[in-house]
Amino acid sequence: MFDFMNMMDNYKDRKVANYSKEGLTIDTCAVSDSSKAYETAVEHPLYNNGRWVVVELYDTKKEAKAGHSKWVKIMTKKKLPTSLKDVSTANITKLVDAVDTKWRVRKKSKEA
């Protein structure tokens, strides 16, 4: 249940790619608390109150690199998606899903 503890203090070893600019961060790295070996997560002030949303999972590092590039393109377009879906398969998300699956869709908040 606490597989995420295996990821503490070794981000440099797990990192595949990271993009950070003007309040947007897109991070792709190896994970140990998921059904797949790699994931891309997005942190943006207009989604999920600026907290992370896991947007894609991958089996291989090659897929993760391609997926990271795809998400940088998506999130740096002038028109952002209307929502992001959290696809995390971490154990904690399974507990939350047992109560409510609607939490996974993170609608874009209105821009200021």
Secondary structure as GFF3:
##gff-version 3
##sequence-region A 1 112
A	DSSP	three_ten_helix	3	7	.	.	.	ID=ss1
A	DSSP	alpha_helix	11	14	.	.	.	ID=ss2
A	DSSP	beta_strand	15	21	.	.	.	ID=ss3
A	DSSP	beta_strand	24	30	.	.	.	ID=ss4
A	DSSP	beta_strand	38	43	.	.	.	ID=ss5
A	DSSP	three_ten_helix	48	50	.	.	.	ID=ss6
A	DSSP	beta_strand	53	58	.	.	.	ID=ss7
A	DSSP	alpha_helix	61	75	.	.	.	ID=ss8
A	DSSP	beta_strand	83	85	.	.	.	ID=ss9
A	DSSP	alpha_helix	91	99	.	.	.	ID=ss10
A	DSSP	three_ten_helix	102	104	.	.	.	ID=ss11
A	DSSP	beta_strand	105	107	.	.	.	ID=ss12
###
